[in-house]
């Protein structure tokens, strides 16, 4: 039976907001299991989840005074973790998008093009973050980080066939999500999402 943890009570939170260091430390400690659970459900990998949880706890420690309602600690922490996980995906998408797709694209992009690309990266990152966790993991590892199929399968404890099946579902879900908001594919993933590109090969 799993051990259940309670969020810090409101009196403790108030004391922490008033500057009591012992109370603040206790609030952070008691919030930690919940924050880690949020991160594991929202982030792409356990490492990303650990990074997001640590960042959220640091923000809690430094900025608890900005929390307006003591009863809103859980929702505040959830938003912080969600935003941190989304930030991580944005960085990955941006790195992938910055990789030159064709050698002839040497001209400097216009300011308008740069803005459009940034907005598209934001939209793709949001769509990736909205995927179910199992699909998000395999899509990020395979299509954004560019890891070999066998490596991804091993890391997720899957057979190559199961990894390919999950990746196919993730790509289809992402494609559907992007189509619903105006595009059928994302710039950074055009080749890897297209089944004809051989993206499912385990390498």
C-alpha positions as CSV (number, residue, x, y, z in Angstrom):
1,X,0.0,0.0,0.0
2,X,1.4,3.3,-1.1
3,X,2.2,5.9,1.6
4,X,0.1,9.0,1.3
5,X,1.5,12.4,2.0
6,X,-0.4,15.5,3.0
7,X,0.3,19.0,1.8
8,X,1.5,21.4,4.5
9,X,-1.3,22.9,6.5
10,X,-2.3,26.6,6.1
11,X,-0.9,27.7,9.5
12,X,2.5,26.3,8.5
13,X,2.4,28.0,5.1
14,X,1.5,31.3,6.8
15,X,4.4,31.0,9.2
16,X,6.7,30.3,6.2
17,X,5.4,33.4,4.4
18,X,6.0,35.5,7.6
19,X,9.7,34.5,7.4
20,X,9.9,31.6,9.8
21,X,12.8,29.5,8.4
22,X,11.9,26.3,10.2
23,X,8.3,26.5,8.9
24,X,9.6,27.3,5.4
25,X,11.9,24.3,5.4
26,X,9.1,22.1,6.6
27,X,6.8,23.4,3.8
28,X,9.4,22.6,1.2
29,X,10.1,19.1,2.6
30,X,6.4,18.3,2.9
31,X,5.7,19.6,-0.6
32,X,8.5,17.6,-2.2
33,X,6.7,14.2,-2.7
34,X,3.8,16.0,-4.4
35,X,6.1,18.1,-6.6
36,X,8.0,15.1,-7.7
37,X,4.8,13.3,-8.6
38,X,3.7,16.2,-10.7
39,X,7.0,16.3,-12.5
40,X,7.0,12.6,-13.2
41,X,3.6,12.8,-14.8
42,X,4.3,15.9,-16.8
43,X,8.0,15.8,-17.9
44,X,9.5,13.7,-20.7
45,X,12.0,11.7,-18.7
46,X,12.9,11.0,-15.1
47,X,15.9,13.2,-15.4
48,X,13.8,16.1,-16.7
49,X,11.3,15.4,-13.9
50,X,14.0,15.7,-11.3
51,X,15.3,18.9,-12.8
52,X,11.8,20.4,-12.9
53,X,11.0,19.3,-9.3
54,X,14.2,20.9,-8.0
55,X,13.5,24.1,-9.9
56,X,9.9,24.2,-8.5
57,X,11.1,23.6,-4.9
58,X,13.7,26.4,-5.3
59,X,11.0,28.8,-6.5
60,X,8.8,27.7,-3.6
61,X,11.6,28.4,-1.1
62,X,12.4,31.8,-2.6
63,X,9.0,33.1,-3.6
64,X,6.5,31.6,-1.1
65,X,5.6,35.2,-0.1
66,X,4.0,35.7,-3.5
67,X,1.5,32.9,-2.9
68,X,-1.7,34.9,-2.3
69,X,-3.9,32.1,-0.9
70,X,-2.4,29.5,1.5
71,X,-4.9,26.9,0.2
72,X,-3.6,27.3,-3.4
73,X,-0.2,25.8,-2.8
74,X,-0.9,22.6,-4.7
75,X,-2.2,24.4,-7.8
76,X,0.7,26.9,-7.7
77,X,3.2,24.1,-7.6
78,X,1.5,22.2,-10.4
79,X,1.7,25.3,-12.6
80,X,5.3,25.8,-11.8
81,X,6.2,22.2,-12.6
82,X,4.1,22.2,-15.8
83,X,5.8,25.4,-17.0
84,X,9.2,24.0,-16.3
85,X,8.5,20.8,-18.2
86,X,7.1,22.9,-21.1
87,X,10.2,25.0,-21.0
88,X,12.4,21.9,-21.3
89,X,10.4,20.8,-24.4
90,X,10.7,24.2,-25.9
91,X,14.5,24.1,-25.6
92,X,14.6,20.7,-27.3
93,X,12.3,21.8,-30.1
94,X,14.3,25.0,-30.6
95,X,17.6,23.0,-30.8
96,X,16.0,20.6,-33.3
97,X,14.6,23.4,-35.3
98,X,17.9,25.3,-35.4
99,X,19.6,22.3,-37.1
100,X,20.1,23.2,-40.8
101,X,17.8,21.1,-42.9
102,X,19.4,21.9,-46.3
103,X,22.9,23.2,-47.0
104,X,21.6,26.0,-49.3
105,X,19.7,27.7,-46.5
106,X,22.7,30.0,-45.7
107,X,20.9,33.3,-45.9
108,X,20.1,35.1,-42.6
109,X,16.3,34.7,-41.8
110,X,14.3,37.9,-41.7
111,X,13.1,39.2,-38.4
112,X,9.6,38.1,-39.4
113,X,10.7,34.6,-40.3
114,X,12.5,34.4,-36.9
115,X,9.4,35.4,-35.1
116,X,7.2,32.9,-37.0
117,X,9.7,30.1,-36.4
118,X,9.7,30.9,-32.6
119,X,5.9,31.0,-32.5
120,X,5.8,27.7,-34.3
121,X,8.3,26.1,-31.9
122,X,6.1,27.3,-29.0
123,X,3.1,25.7,-30.6
124,X,4.9,22.4,-31.3
125,X,6.3,22.4,-27.8
126,X,2.8,22.8,-26.3
127,X,1.5,20.0,-28.5
128,X,4.3,17.7,-27.5
129,X,3.8,18.5,-23.8
130,X,0.1,17.7,-24.1
131,X,0.8,14.1,-25.3
132,X,0.2,11.2,-22.9
133,X,3.4,10.6,-20.9
134,X,4.4,7.4,-22.6
135,X,3.9,8.9,-26.1
136,X,5.7,12.1,-25.0
137,X,8.7,10.2,-23.8
138,X,9.2,8.1,-26.9
139,X,8.6,11.0,-29.3
140,X,11.1,13.3,-27.6
141,X,13.8,10.6,-27.3
142,X,13.4,9.4,-30.9
143,X,12.4,12.4,-32.9
144,X,13.7,15.4,-31.0
145,X,16.8,14.1,-29.3
146,X,17.5,11.8,-32.3
147,X,18.4,8.7,-30.2
148,X,18.7,5.4,-32.1
149,X,15.5,3.2,-31.9
150,X,17.3,0.4,-30.0
151,X,18.5,2.9,-27.4
152,X,15.0,4.4,-26.9
153,X,13.5,0.9,-26.6
154,X,16.1,-0.2,-24.1
155,X,15.7,3.0,-22.0
156,X,11.9,2.6,-21.9
157,X,12.0,-1.1,-21.2
158,X,10.3,-1.9,-24.5
159,X,10.8,-4.3,-27.4
160,X,11.7,-2.7,-30.7
161,X,8.2,-3.5,-32.0
162,X,6.5,-2.0,-28.9
163,X,8.7,1.1,-29.2
164,X,7.8,1.5,-32.9
165,X,4.1,1.1,-32.1
166,X,4.2,3.7,-29.4
167,X,6.2,6.1,-31.5
168,X,3.7,5.7,-34.4
169,X,0.8,6.5,-32.0
170,X,2.7,9.5,-30.7
171,X,3.4,10.8,-34.2
172,X,-0.2,10.3,-35.2
173,X,-1.5,12.1,-32.1
174,X,0.9,15.0,-32.6
175,X,0.1,15.3,-36.3
176,X,-3.6,15.4,-35.4
177,X,-3.1,18.0,-32.7
178,X,-1.0,20.2,-35.1
179,X,-3.5,19.8,-37.9
180,X,-6.3,21.0,-35.6
181,X,-4.4,24.2,-35.0
182,X,-3.5,24.9,-38.6
183,X,-0.6,22.7,-39.8
184,X,-0.3,19.0,-40.5
185,X,3.3,18.7,-39.4
186,X,5.8,20.7,-37.4
187,X,8.9,22.2,-39.1
188,X,11.4,20.4,-36.8
189,X,9.7,17.1,-37.3
190,X,8.6,17.1,-41.0
191,X,11.0,14.3,-41.9
192,X,10.9,12.3,-38.7
193,X,7.1,12.3,-38.5
194,X,6.6,11.3,-42.2
195,X,6.4,7.5,-42.2
196,X,8.0,7.4,-45.7
197,X,11.1,8.9,-44.2
198,X,11.9,5.7,-42.4
199,X,11.8,7.3,-39.0
200,X,10.6,4.0,-37.3
201,X,13.9,2.2,-38.1
202,X,15.5,1.2,-34.8
203,X,19.0,1.8,-36.3
